């Protein structure tokens, strides 16, 4: 109960109201890629994960319905605190779409299209690859509508709101190339090659760590399987852990150690380029 009292419910209420009142669907153009407003699908998915995790903890470490019921309301608040993970996932998806956009732009420039026409012509191919509802397609359509302004300024606005280093780097080179003149197509193509290499390295690292992440997920579930198996096969042997004060303290300590190990394993596999 001490844990429940230590939670700042005022901050929780503010966070929930901020997201609920600003609820957006995927159909809207994103104004800031560092801000994430949950839709119904996000709420259901993340709350379901929290409920399953709480059920396993209450069953495995405490064998208590009361623990599950007491902490159940927090499961429906939990989605509002997954912002960073959801922001990172969205940026990763945008970066993959941006990589394909660069590939199309490069092809158009090599075919002697102007930069403006390269942007316009890239929409059709990106729709075929990622669909009409993809973030990059929506951003491109919005940029094309504003081509009465200098294209480098329009693109910079897009880059600034993504806050993705790769896209912002490209924007800076793009602006310099447009201002200084020269062979813009060649400069941009060379820049695209460099950025593509960086993106390929990032994706390659993700691919190579995917197997380890799968192993990590299995290892994370292993303690639950072991304790549940012992509960079903030798329940009397573990009974003191669930019925005495010392036993519950030991299980709580085991849960804390498990959580620390879980966070360390996530940190090890979180490789940045």
N, C-alpha and C positions, 0 to 999 in steps of 0.2 A: 504493500500500500504506500510505502515511502516513495517508491518510484513514481507512482501516479501523482503524488502531491508535488513532486519536483518538476513536473512537466509544465511549461509555460503555456497555458491554454489561450492566453490573449494573443500570443504570436501565432498559434495554430489557427485561431479564428480569423486573424487578418490574412493569413496565407490562403485559407480556403475561400474567403470572400473575394480576394483579389483575383483568383482563378475563375471562380464561378461567375462573377459579374463580367469578366472579360472572356467568357467562353467563346471559342472560335472553332470553325470547322476547317478541314483541310482545303476547302475550296477558296479560302481567302488568300490574298497575297500577303506574305509574311513581311511585317514592317521591321522586325528586329530579330535576327536569328539567335540572339542570346536570351530572348524572352520566349517562354513556352506556356501556352494556355491549353489546359487539358480539355479534350472532348470526351464524349460519353464512352467511346471505345477505350481511350486511355484510362479513364477512371475504373472501368470494369476490369480491364486486364491487370492493372497494377494492384487494385484492391484484392482481386482473386489470388494473386501471388502472395500477398501479405496474409490472407486468411489461411491459405494452405501451409505457409511457414509457421504461423502461430499454432495451428492445429497439430503439426508435427512436434513442435517444441512442448506444447502443453501435454501431449500424449506421451512423448518419449522421456522428457526430463522431469515431469511432475505427475503424470498420470492423473490430471486434475481437470474437471470440467469448469471449476470455478475460475482457474487461471485463464482458461480460454474465453470465458464470458466477460471477465473483468477487462481484458485487453482487446477484446473484439472491436470496440469502437475505434481504436487506434488504426486498425486495418483500413478503415474507410477514410482516414486522414492521411495515411501513408502516401497515396498517389501524389499528393500536393508537394511532397518533399523529394520527388524523383526527378526534379527539373534538370539537374546537371546531366544525368544519364540520358534523358530524352533529348536534350539539346545536342549532346555529342552524337547521338545516333542520327539525328536529323542532319547535322553538319557533315557527317560521314557520307550520308546518302547524297547530299548536294555536291560534295566533292567528286564523287564518282560520276554524277551527271555532268559536272563541269569539265571533267577529263574528256568525256565524249564530245562535249561542245568544242573544246580546243581542237580535237582531232578533225571535226567537221570544218571549223574555221580555217585550219591549216590547209586542208584540201582545197577549199574555195579560193584562198589566197594564191595558192600555186596554180590555180586555173585562171588567174588574172582577174578575179572578181574584186570589186572595191570592198573596203572594210564594212561599209554599211550593208551592201548586198550580201556579204558573207554572213552577217548576223541574220539577215532576213531569210536566206536560203537554208540556214542551219535548223530552223524551226521544224521543217517537215521531217528531216531525218531523226531529230531528237524525239519527235512524237512517235515515230516508228519504233525507236529503241526503248524509250522510257514511258510512253503514253502521254496523253494530253494533259493529265493532271499532275505531271511531274513538276517539281519546283523550278527546274532550269527552264522548262518550256514557258511557264507562267512569267518568270522573270524576263525572258527574252521578248515575249509578246508585249510586256509593259515597256521595255526599253525601246522596242521598235516604234511604239506609239509616240515616243518622245524624241524621235530622231531629228526633229526640227532644231533641237539643241545639239551642240558638239557631242559626238558619240563617246569621246573619252570621258566627258563629264557625266554623261548618263551611266556609263559603265562604272565609274568611280563611286557613284551613289550606291549602286548594287553591291560593289565590293566592300564598301564601308559598313553596310548593314549586315553583311554575312559575318564579318569579323573572323574570316578564315584566312590565315596567313598566306597560303598559296594564291588565293584569288586576289588578295590585296597587293601581293608582289607583282602579279601580272598586270594589275591596274596601273601601278606606278610606271612600269616599263612601257605600257601602252600610251600613257600620257606623254612621256618623254619622246617616244617615237613620233607621235603626232605633232608635237611642238617643234622638234628639230628637223623634221622632214627626212630626206634620204630614202633609202629602200626600206619602207615601213614593213612591207610584206616579209622581207628577209629577216629583219630584226624581230618581228613578232613570231615568225616561224622558229627561229633559234630559241627564243624565250619559251615557246610552247614545248620544244623538245626537252629543255631543262626541267620545266615544271612537270611534264609528263613523266620524266625519269623519277622525280621525287615522289609523285603520286604512285607510280608503279612499285617503288620501294616500300611505301607505306602499306599498300595492298598486299605485297608479298609477305611483309612481316605479319600482317593480320592472318594470312593464309597459313603461314608456318606455325603460328601460335594457336590456331584453331584447334588442333589436335590436343595441345596441352590444356586449353581451356575446357575441352570436353572431359579430359582426365580429371581436371580440377573439379568439375561439376559432379563427377562420380564420387570423388574423394569427399566432397562436401556432404553427400547423402549417405556415405558409408557408416558414420557413427549412428545415424538414425536406424539404419537397417540392422546393425549389430545389437543395439539396445532393444529394438522391437523383437528381434529373433529370440533374445534371451528372456524377454518378458513372456513370450508365447511358450517357450520350451522349459524355462526354469523360473517361473514367476515368483515363487516363494524365496528364491535365492536373492532377488533384487528388492523384495518387499521392504526391508528396513530403509532403503534409499527414498521411499515414497511415504513412509509413515512416521518417521522420526525427524526431529529438528536437525540433528547432525546430518542425516541422510539428505534432507532437502538442501542443506547448506552445501554439501558435497556436489550435488547435481547442479546447483546454481553456479558454483565455481567451475564445474566442467563446461557449463554453457558459456561462461565468460571466456574461458580458454578457447573453446570452439570458435567463438565470434572473432577473437583476436587472430587466430590461425586463418580464418576465412578472409579477413581483411588483408593479412600479409600475403596470402596466395594471390589475391586480386591485384595487389600492388606489384608483385613480381612480374605478372603477365601484362601489366600496363606499360607498354613500351612506346615511347614517343620518338618521332624522327625530327 
